[in-house]
Amino acid sequence: MKMKRYETVIWDWNGTLLDDVALSLSIVNELLSEHNLPRLSRERYREIFDFPVRLYYERAGLDLTLVNFETISGEFCSRFEARLQSAPLFPAVIRTLETVHQSGARQFILSSTEHHALNRMVTSLGLNGRFDAARGLADGLARGKLSAGLELLDQFQIEACSAVLIGDTVHDAEVADTLGVDCLLISSGHQSPERLSSLNHPVLPSLELLFQ
């Protein structure tokens, strides 16, 4: 795919730059087992994963009238960060970020991960200096990142008409549409190609194809 030249590229983090589906699935299945619920297959996980993640937990079988959502979310986040070493960057990430940098575009991360945790992960994976900023959320409840996206555009004076958001979920497409930026979706992350292909945005099977 020949990607149009943009002045700004806004990256999603989980499932787009960070290859964390296997880690996320492992932790969710631990939590389900601890509540005597059936484990999810990878295929089922990608079918039901969504934002806000409360919906996805309910689809996985958790009764959030009996189980405290904030407790479950906190447990997931703490286990996730503790095992971050088992979630690598996708193979083409460094090369892709360098190609975008050489084009002169600014690069940002916009994530539903808690802000400080996000920046710790970016640092841990050696990506300091690759982005103009990494913007996460105020808490770990992953309710959605539209407000953070609006703040990002305002703070850094990003012109929507010359920006693209690259992500791996329906929510990324929804955020891009509301912000008025272009959207490109990668189907190797948290949602299936079938779900993403129903949207009015280009979908690539992997990041490696972005500049081919």
N, C-alpha and C positions, 0 to 999 in steps of 0.2 A: 504493500500500500504506500502510495506517495502522500505523506501527510502535508497538508497546507502549512505554510509558514505562519506562526503565531507570535505575537509579542509576549504572551504569557501562557505558560502551561501549568495547570493546577492538577496535581496528582492526588488520587486517593492513596491510602497507605495499605491497609489490610487487604490481601487478595489481588492487589494491583502491582505494588512494588515488593511487598513482603509475602512470601509464599507460605502462608500460615493456615491453609485449610486443614491439613492433617493435624496440626497442633490444636486448632480450635475444636475439631471433631473429637479428638481424644479427650479433651477436658470436658466437653459437653457430655460425652458418654460416661465419663466418671461421675459427673453430677447426676445424670439420670439413673445410673446404677445405685448410687447412694440413696436415691429416693424410690428404689424398687421399680423403676420404669425401664422399658425396652430400649436398647441401644439403637442409634441411628446408623444406617449405611451412609457412605459418602454420597451416593446418589440421592437418598432421601434428604440428607442435610442440605444439599444444594437446591433441592426443590422447595424447602420450607424456610430457608434462611431469609431474613427480612429486617427492615428497620421500620419503626423502632424494634429493638431486639426482644422486647416484651412479647410481641406477637409470635416471634419464632420460638421462644421458650414455651409458650402455650401450645403451639403446633407440635412441639416435641413431646408434649404430654404432661408438663408441669402445671399443676393447679395453683395459680398464683393467688387464689383466695386462701390457700392453706400454707403456701410456701412464700416467704418474703422475697419479693423481687430484688430489692436492693442487696439483700444478703447473698442471694445467688449470683448476682452480677459482680459483687465484690469478690466472691470466691473465685469466679471465673477469671477476673482481671489479675488477681494476685498469682494464681497458678500460671496464667499465660506469661506474665512478665518473668516469673521465676524460671520458665523453660524456654525463654526466647531463643536460646542457642540452637534449639531444634527447629526453628523456623527461619530458613535462609532467605536472602533476596532471590527473586527470580533471576535466572542466568543472564538475561540481557539488560539488567537494570543499569549497571555502571556504564556500559557502552551507550545505552539510550540516553541517560542523563548527560553524558559528555557530548553526544551529538546535538541535543537540544541546547546545551550551553554554548556550543560553537556557533549555533545559529543566531545567538544574541538574545534569545528569549529569557525572560525571568521565569523561575520555577518555584512553586510553592507546594506544600502538602496541606490538604484539607481532609481531616480524619474525624471519625466518630469516637476515636480513642481519647481518653482523658488527656488533657494538654501536656501535663508534666510527664506522664508515662510515655506519651508519644515522643517527646523530645529526648527522653532517656533512651528509647529504642533507636532513634535515629543516630544518636551518638554512639551507642553500643555497636551498631552495625557499620560504623566508619563513614557515615554520610554527612558529617559536619562540613559545612561550607558548600554543600551541593545545592542548597535551597536558600532563597531569599528569606523564607520563614516557613515554619511548620505549625499549623494551627489545629489544635484539637478542641475538645469540649471541657466544660467546667467540672464534669463528673464522669463516672465510668458506666453510666446507664445507657449509653448509645441510643438516645432517643431520636437522633437526627442532627444533621449538620448544616441545615439551611441558614440559621442565624449566624453561625460561625462563617459561612461563606459570604454572607452579606457584609459582615464586619471586615473580612479579608479584602473584598473589593474596595470598600470604603477606605480602609487604613492605608492600603498601598496604591490607591488611585488606579486600579486595574480597569481598563476599558473592556467592557464585556464583548464588544464586537470584534476584538482582536485576541480573545482568550479561548482556551479549550480546557475542559475538565476530562481527565482520563480516569476511568474507574471500572468496577467489576459488578455493579449491582443496579437494580431498578432505581434505588434511592439516589445513586449518583446521577442517573439520567434526570430524575425529578428535580434535583438540586440544580443541575446545569440549565434545565429549561426555565426554572424560576429566576435564576441569576441572569439569564439571557446570553449564556456562553455556549459555544459548541460543545459537543460531547462525543467521546469515543469510548467504546466499551470493550473490555478484554474478558473473554469467557473462560479463562483458566483459573478464576478465583472462586468466590463464594456462591455464585449463582450459575445455573446451568445455561448453556447456549440457547436452549429452547425458550427460557424465560426472557433472555436478553434480546433475542431475535424478533420478539413481538413489539419491540420499541422502534421508534422512528430515528434510530441512530446507527451508524456503522458499528459492526462487531467484529473483532479479530480474535482468533483462537489463542494467540499468545503475543506477548510484547515483542518477541523477536521479529514479527512481521511489520512492525510499525513503520519502518523506513525502507522496506523492500518493495 
